[in-house]
Amino acid sequence: MSDVHNTSNNLTFEQVLQARLSRRHLLKGGFYLMTASVLGAGLSGCDTAEKTVADVPAQSLALTFKPVAKSVADVLSVPEGYTATVLLATGDPLKAGVTAYKNDGTDHDFNNRAGDHHDGLFYFGLNAAGNGWDASNAQRGLLCINHEVAEDLGFMHPAGATDYGKDSTNQRPTQEIDKEVAAHGVTVVEVTKTATGYRINPENPLNRRITAATLFELAGIAAGSDAMKTAFSPMGQQTRGTVNNCANGYTPWGTYLTCEENWAEYFYRREDDSVRTAKELAGFKRYGIKGDTSGRYNWARAGANDSSDLYRRWNTGVSGATAAEDFRNIANTFGWVVEINPFKPDETPKKRTSLGRFAHEGAWPAPVTAGKPVVFYMGDDSRNEYIYKYVSDALWNEADANGGMAAGDKYLNAGKLYVAQFNADGTGTWLLLAMDNKAITAYPDYAFNDAADLLIHARLAADAVGATKMDRPEWGAINPLNGEVYMTLTNNVSEKNGRGVATPLDAANPRHYNGVKGEKAVAGNLNGHIIRWREASNNHAATQFQWDVYLFGAPASAAVDTNISQLTADNDFSSPDGLWFSAVNPGLLWVQTDDAYYTDTTNCMMLAAIPGQVGDGVSTTLTNKAVATNNGADQDVNTRVGKQPGDNLRRFLVGPKDCEITGMTETPDGKALFINIQHPGENSSETWATDGNMTSHWPDGGNARPRSATVVITRNDGGKIAV
């Protein structure tokens, strides 16, 4: 999570609602409004053929496992009758002939090893030849695994990192930089089911790494614009590297999407603001690139090789006469959804600029229908940022189902980008981000040149149209039973006031309460929630929707205005992050946590759920105590809460110390579930190399350095997972 960079003065929900209710076109064509009745959803001024709750098949799923207890032990716990096996940990070889990882900081060939901080992942079944896509093959497949960062504590180096971090202006050892660069990105590796379980197959030539040094094409509307030109690519058509690869996605045509989240932290910029234009400064400010930072890793300071483009490219300052002579625009080539063809290692990956530039948590496709657009949902993972939707211009053709990157060019290079506005009455609107939107062309804080400029500065465009600031939008998922869309809002916390003085509480982000992190008092939405919506007429390309809050995270012991979903000891959680619906068991939802506000009670976890649908709960009023944005007074907020989950939400897994549980994918038979354990031991002492003070030694045990890892979970009786 990064600092707040949204200082826009977008209207409150109540102000927006009053303005929009005067526009009678919202009530035409069967569009419905949810009432404020505490008894639940109703109809107002609508076509009675439309319903507030989607018609869905009768619920046939049932969770069959015994809930896992909360734990602070340095172990990975799964239900009775299940087995979790470490499949691929940081540094493990991907190819035959690569030596076993020593885990002492002396290995350097990360182009042939699993990267660090495993995050989003996806399983692609392999055909009989082992070189193409077979969506039905559960015995053999390719795993695509994101690697978000290189461990900040420097476990990859013999004694930690040297001259590391945003405040250092010293030169760094090139060998350390090269290792960290190679530990970012994506792993593609074959997994095969054997008599003793799933194993990595090091013999498949498709096994490879995509890293922060890999060549990428820039594709879509912003490709080739002046703002993309660098010394490496004077025409603005290429860049090198992908970083902070957090959540992910996939396409209906068989390619993998990896998404660049907190990329703005990576760049060295130490210059006076006077050397940049007012528009450049506005962009830097909105995305969090300051003028006094060396970047998260200080990669631009590579000792004797400091002048090499391989390292100089991390310096986004002005050093040449034109943009073609330096890397002043390099940050504009990051922050995108990236498409990779896992079956074509010689095919250059592409950054799809038409989907907008922000802190992409992921990109999740709605189910495709012949003759209709392809739709992707996306979250911008920072406090008070937005939820987006991309709708392709091209209409889906089943002939493109194995179309590879050519299909990506067809569907992802031209389309409409929208941002969400959640209204106080339980309705919502997708606001178009385009140059023919008068709110954008008349925006006083930034003058957009063209569509490319708009996409490069999508956050500013979303500010202009009045999008709704959310409590850190992270993973999204689409329920295959009814098409409803879910998105985690992980939390929104600060030492002062949570959402900030300029961002009052509202119906979709309704909670504020006090807590403690370490010795510091914190306030805001500490435990997060999951919002969901149903597009009008179940059309994912629609511009209107209806929403409610599916779940509020909270300790089971919390007061009713905090534990709104009435969670119990078997299912209470905090800070929902990962989110994924099973395709094999439609209606089965997985929820993962990345938490810092309940970890004195339990490590991060994964839960299984069988949710209902939008409108299955009630409208209610929450009373928030001592709200900073309400002049320190109590504040009541009306919101819409889904049906209490009861036994349809159970804790399935608890991870080791200090980890995040992230990434989910399954085999096509539903009998193997792959997840990632990220950064165990991240709260270890900064002097671990000398004092040995590490909070976790997972997965190797003993006195080993902790490692991130991909884990495969199976049921001992060979059945489907969870149900």
N, C-alpha and C positions, 0 to 999 in steps of 0.2 A: 504494500500500500504506500502511495506517495502522499506528499502534502496536498493541501487544497489549492487548486489553481483556478477554480471557478469563482470569480468575483462579480459575475453578472447579477443584475437586479431583476431577474425574472419574477413575474407576478406570483402571488400566492394562489393556491387552488381556488380559494373562495372568490378572489377577484376574477380569475380566469373563468370560473363557472358562471358568474353573473354576466360576463360579457358574452359567453358562448350560448347561454340559454336564450339570449335575445335573437339568435340566428335560427330562424325557424326551419332552415333546411336540415338541421340535425334531427328533427323529429319526423322527417319525411322518409318514404321508402321503407317503412318497417323498422327503422332504427329505434331502439328501446332505451329507456332510462331506468336505472335501479332506484327504488324509493329509499328513503331514510328510515323506514320502519324497522324497529328492533325485532320484528318477527321474521325478517328475511327479505328476499327480493320480491319485487312486484313489477307490474307493468304500468306505464304512464304514457298516454298519447301514442300508442303503438299499434301496428298491425297485429292482430291476435294470432296470426299464423307464425309469428316469431316468438321464441321462448327465451327466458332469461337463463335457463339451464339447458345445456346441450343434451340432445338425445344420445345416450351411450348404451352399449350392450350391457346386459345384466352382469354385475360383478361376479366373476367366477374364480378369481384368485384368492388365495389365503396364505398368509405367512405361516410357515411350518416350523421355524427354528425357535429355540429358547433364547430370549434376549441375553446379550452379553453384558456383564456388569461393568460399571465404571471402574477405571483403574489408572494409577499413576506409576505402574511398574514399567520397566524398560523391556517390554515384550510386546509381541503382536498377538492379540487375543481374537479368536473366532469362535463361533458357536460349537457346542458339542456336536460331533458327527461331521465336522468339516476339517480340512487340512489346508494350511497356507504354506506355500513353498516359495522361497526366494528364487527368482528366475534370472534376473540380470541386475547387478548392482554397479554403482559408479566404478569405472575403471575395468570392468570385466571385458575380456576379449570378445570381439565380434567375428573374427576371422581365424581360420586355422593358422597355426604357426606363431600367433601372438602369445607372448608369455603371460602367465597368470599374474593378476594384479597384486603387487606387494603391499599396497596400502600403507606405505611409509613415506610417500612424497617423491619417490625416485623414478616413477614411471612417467614417460613424456609423450608417448605415441597415442594421444587421444583421438587421432583421426581413425584409429582402428579399435577404439575402446568405447564402451558406453560413457556418455557424458554425465554431467552432474545435475543434481536437483531435478529428478524425474518428475514430470507433470502430466499434462494431457496425453492420452494414447488412444490408438484405434487398431482393431484387428481386421486385416484384409485376408480372406481365404485365398489360398493359392490353387491354381489349376494343376492338372496331373504333371505337366512339364516343369512346374515350379517357377514359371516366369510370367504368369498372368493371373487375372482376378477370377476366382470362383467363389461367389458369395455364400455358397452352401458348404464349403469344406471346413469342417471343425477339427480335422486331424492335422492340418498343416496350413500355416498362414504367415503373413508378414505382420509384425508389430511395428507401428510407427510411434515413437516415444519422444515427447518434448523434453528438453533440458533447459530449465528456466535460467539458472545462474550458475556460477562457480562459487562454492561455499565461501562465505565472507570470512570465516575463521581460518581459512587457508589450510584445511586438512589435506589438500592435494599437494602441498609443498612440504619439504622435509621439516621445516620449523616455522611454518606459517608464511604468509605473503610478505614481501619486502616493499617498503615505501608505497603502500597500498592506500587507496581511498581518495575521496574528493578534495581533501585539504592538503594533500601532499603535492609539492612541486618538484620533488626529487626525481631523478631518473630511476626507472625500474629495470630489473633484469629481463632481457628479452625472452629468456627461456620460460620465466614465470608467465609473462604475458601470452606467449604462444600457447602454453598449456591451458590457461583460462579461456582464451578465445576458442580453442578446440573443444573445450568441455561444454560450451553453449550449443544450442541448436536442436537437432533432431537425430535420433537413431532409427535406422530401418534395419530390421533383423528378422530372420525366419525363426519361428517356433514350431516344433513338431511334437505330436503326441506319441509317446513311447509306452512300453509296457509298464514303466514306473512313473509315468506322468509327463508333463510338458517339459521340453528341453530346448535350448538354443541350438540351431544347426549352423555351425561355423563354415560350412562348405558352400552355402548358397552365395553366388556372386552378386546377388541383389543387396546383401548386407553392406551397409555403408553409413557414413556420417555426413550430415549437412551442418555446417558450423558458422561461427561468426566471421569466417574468412571466405566462405563459399561465394561463387559468382551467382548473382540473381538478375533477372530481367525485370524492368519496371513495365507494367502493363496496365492498360485502362486509360481513363480520361486524363489523369495527371502525368502520365509518362511523356517525356520529351518536353515538358514545360520548362521555362527558364529557371524556376525555383528548384528543379531537380538536377541542374547541371553542376558537375564537379570536375576536378582535375582528372579523376579516373574516367569519367564519362561526360565529355564536353557536350554531348547531344542529350544528356539527361535520360538515357535509355537503360542504364545498368547501375548496379551498386554491388558492394561486397558485404556479405554477412547478414545473419538474422540473430537477434538477441532477445532475451527475456521472454522466451517462448513458453507461455503459460498454458491456458486452455487451448482447445483445438477445434476441429470440425472435420467433416468429410464431405464429399460431393456425391451426387447420384451417378456420376460418370466414373467413379473409381479412383479418385485422387484424394490426397490428404491435405488438410488445411492446418497450418500452425500459425499462431497469432502472437504478435509482438506487443507485450504489455508495457512494463515500465522502462521502455527504451530511452526516454529522455534523460535518464540518470547516467548514461554511458559517455557523454561527450564532454571533452575538455573545452572550456571557453573562459578565457581570462583576457578581457579587453574592455575598454571604456565603451559605454553605450553610444557615445557620439559617433562611432565609426559605423553604426548600423542605422538603417532607415527606421522610421516610426512603425511601419508595418512589420518589419522583421522583429522589432522589439515587442510588439503586441503578440506576435506568434510565439516568441521565446517565453514570454510571461505566461501565456495561456497554457503552454505545455510544460512549464517548469524548468526551463533551461536558463540558469542564471549566468552572470558574467564573471563569477569569481569561483568557479569550480573546476577541478581536474577530472571530474567524472567518477563514477562509482569505483573504477579499477585503476584510474590513472594510466590507461593504455596508450595515451598519446606520448608518453615520456619513456621511450624505449632505449635508453642509454645511447650507445654509439650509433644505433640505427634510427635515431629520432627523426631524421629527415626522410626516411623511407615512407612511401605512400601507404605501406601496409600498416604503419603505426600513425602516421600523420593524418590519416583519414578520420581518426577519432577527434581531431581538433576542428571544431566548427567555427573558429574565429577567422577573421579576415587577415590574410597574409599575402595575397597576390593582387594584381591589378584588376582581375576579373574573376568571376565565379569559376571559369574554366581553368584557373591557375591555383586554386586552393579548394578547401572543403567547407566553405561557409554555408553551403546548402546540404551538407551531408545528413543532418538530422531529419531533413524532409524525406529522405529515402528510407526512413524507419517509421514504425508505427502502423504497419499494414497487416492485412490478412495475406498469408503466403501460401501458394499452392505448390505441392510437390507430387510428382508421379512416382509412387514407390516401386513401380514395375519397370521404370525406364531410368536407370542411373545416369545415362548420358544426356538426358533431357534437362535443360536449365530450368530450375524452379523460377516461379514468377510471383512478384508482389502485386496484388490486385488492388490498384489504387481507386477503382470506382466504388469500393466498399468503405471509403473514408479512412482518415488517419486520426487515431486516438489511442488510448491504452487498451488495446483489444484484449479482452479476456478470452474470447473464443468466437466462433461463427458456426451456428447450428442451422442446418437446413430443415425447412418444413417438408412434409411428404410431397413428392412431385405428382402432378397429374398432367396427362397429355393435353396439350393445347392451352396450358396455363403457365404463368411465369414461374420461375424458380425463386424461392424466397429464403433469405438467411436472416437470423436474429443475432444481435451482438450487444455485449455490454462493455461499458467504459469503466474499468475498475479503478476508480479513485473516488474519494469522498465528494459527494454532491455533483456527480457526473450523470450521464444519460444512458438511455437504452435506445438502440438503433435497429432499423430494419432495411434490408436491401431487397429490391424487387427487380428482377431482370427484365430487360426489354424483350429478349427472345423468349418464345414460348416452348415449353418442354416437349421434346420429341424422343420417344422411347428408343429410337435408333442411336441416340447419343449415350446409351447406358454404359458403353465401354469406350467412350470417346476420348479419354485422357485429356491432355492439356489443350487439345484443339477444342474440345467441348468447353473447357474453362474459358478460352478466348471468346467463345460464342455467348456464354451466359454471364460471365463475370466482368467483362470489359465495358458493358453498356447496360445501364439500369438506373433506377431511381433510389435515392437514399432518403430515408425518413428517420425522424426522431420522435420519441413518445412523449405525449402529454397526458398525465393521469388526472382526470377531473374529480372533484370532491364528491360527486354523486355516483361514483362507481362506473362511469363511462370513461372512454379515452379516445384520443385522436392521434393519428400519425401525421406529423407535420413534415411537409416536403422541403428538402434541402436542395434548392435549385435556384438558378439565377433569375428565373421568371417569378420567384416568390418575392413580393414587394417588401416583406419584412426583412429580407436579406439585402436587397439592393438599397434600402433606405436605412440600414443599420448604421448608427452614428459612430460606433466604436471601431469599425474596421470596414474599409472599402474593398470589397471583393472584386478582383480583376475579371475573373472568368470562372468556369466550372472547375478547372484544375486548382485554382487558388482556393475555391470553396472546399474541395475535398481534402486538400493539404491542411486546411484549417477548419476541419469539420466541427470541432468544439465551438469555435467562434460562430459558425453558421447556426449551430444548435442554440447558442445563446440568443442569437438574433431573433429566432422564431418563437422563443418562449418555452422551450422544453422543460420538463419537470426534473429538478435536481433529486437524485436518488441516493440512498444509503449504500454506496459502493456496489454497483451492479456487477455481478461476476458471471457464473455459469448459467446457461439457459438449456432448456430441454422441451421437447414437444411430445405431448401425450399421444401415442398412436391410436388410442381408443376414440378420442374425440377431437384431436387437433389443438387442444388448448396448450398455451405456451407458459412455461414456468421460468422464473429467474431468481437466483439467490441475491439478496441484498445483505452482504456479509455483516456489516456493522457500520456505525458512524460515530466515532469516539474521539474526544480530545481531552486535554487537561483542563479545558475551560468550559466548552459549551456544546460539544457534539456538532450539530449541523452548521453552526456559525450564526452570527447575528443577522447576516443578510439572507439566511435560509431558514425561515420558520418551519415548525412542524406542519405536516399536512396529512391528508387522509391516507395516502399511500406510504408515508414515512411518519407514522404517528407517535413514536415512542421516544421518551426522554427520561432517564433515571440515572442515579448516581452510583458509583462504584469505586473500586480501588484496583490499581494495577501496580504490583510491587508496593512501594511506599507512597505512590502518587494517587491523588484523587482524580478520577475521570468522570466524564458525564456524556450522555448521549444515548444512542441505541447500542448498548454494549453487546447484545446477543444476536442481533440481526433477525431477518425474517425472509420468507419466500413469497414473492408476489406471483400472480398468474393472471392470464387474460384469455378471453375467447374473442376471436376476430368476428366481426359482423358477418352473418350468414355462413360462418365457418370457412370464410375465404381468406387465406393468408395474405393475399394482396390487398385486402380491404384497408380503408383509412379510418375506420371506427372500430372500437372494441369495448368490451365490458370486463371489469377486473374485480378481484378481491385478494385478500392476503390468505394464502393457503396455511402457512404455519408461522408462528412467532417462536424463535429460540428463547430459552430461559432455563434457569435451574428449576427443578421440581419444587423446591422449597420457597420460591419467590412469591411475592404477593400477586393477587389476581390481576392487577393492572400491568404486571410484567409477564407473568406466566399466563398469558391470554389464551393459549391453546391447551391449557390444563395438562401439561406434560407430566409424566411420572418418572420414577427412578429408572424405569426400563427404557425410556425414550427421550429424556431431557438432553438438550444439546445447546451449543453456543456457536455463533459465527458460521452459518452454512456457507459453503463455497462450491465444491463440486456437485453437479446435478446431472442425472442421466436416466432416461427411460429405457428399459429393456425392450429390444425388438422381438425377442423370442417369447417373452411373457408380457404381452401388452397390458399396460396398466401398472406394472411394477416400477416404482421410482426409487432410485438410490440417491442419498444425500450424504455429502462428505463435509467435514469441518476443518477450518483453519483458524484456530482460536488462541486468544491470549487472555480471556476474561473469565474462564472457568477451569483453567488448567491447574489450579490448586486442588481441584476436586477430581478431574479426569483428564487424561491425554485426549488428543483429537481422535475422532471416530468416524464410522460410516453407519448409516441407518438405512433400513429398507422400509418402504411405505407403499400403501395402496390408497392413493388419494381419490377423492370424489370429483367434483367439477365446480366451476365458477358458479356462485350463487347458492351453494348447498348449506351455507351457514347463516349468520345473522349480521345485522348492522349493530354496532355497539359504540359506546363512548368510553374512551380511555382518559383517566385523570393522571396527568403528568405533574410531578412535584418540582417546584423551584426551577422553572425553565428559563435558561439564560436569554433565549430569543423572545421571551414574554416578560422582560424586565424583572426576571427572578421570581415571578409569581407562578402559581399553579396554572395549568392550562388543560382544558378538556378538548379532545379531538375525536370527532366522529370518523369511524372507519368501518370496513367490511371484512369480517373474519370468516374463514372457511369452517366447515364442520370440525369439531374436535376430533383428533385422529384416533384416540383410544388405542386399541390393540392393533390397529392398522398402521402403526408406526413402531418399529422395534430397533434397538441397537444391535447391529450385526457384527461390528468389529471395533476394537480399540487399538490404537497404534502405540509404538514405543515412545519414550520420553522426547518431548520437544519437537515432535514431528508434525507435519501436515499430511492428511490423507487426501489424495488427489488423483484424478484420472480414473476412468472406468471404461472397460470394453469387455465383450463376451465372445465366446465362440458361437457359431451359428446354431448349435444344438442347446445352448443355454446351460451347459454342464461345466463350464470353466469361466471364471471371472478373473480378469486381470485388473489390478489396481497399482498405484504407486505410493510408496512411503517416501516423503520428501523431508530433507534436512533434519533427521533425528539428531539430537544433541546440539541444536542451534544455540542454546543458551549456555554452552560450555564456556569456561574461562577463556579470556583473550590470551592468557599466558599458558594455555594447555600444553604447549610444546615443552615447557620447562617444569610446570607443576603437575602435569598429567590430569588436570581437573576437567574431565569431560562428563557431561550429564547422561550421555548414552554411549553404548558400545555396540548398538544394533547395526547390522545383522550378524556380525562375526563373533560378538561376545568377548569375554576376557577383558583385556586392556586395549582392544583394537579401536582404531579411529572409526567413528560412525560413518555410514554411507547411505545415500539414497538408494532405492531399489524398486524394481518391478516385481510384484508378487502375483502368483497364480493361486486361486482358491478353488478347491473342488470339494464335492460332497463325497464322503467315504463310501456311500452306497451307490455312487455313480449317477445319482439323480440330478435334476435341475436345481440351480442355486436358489435358495430362499423360499421356494414355493413347493 
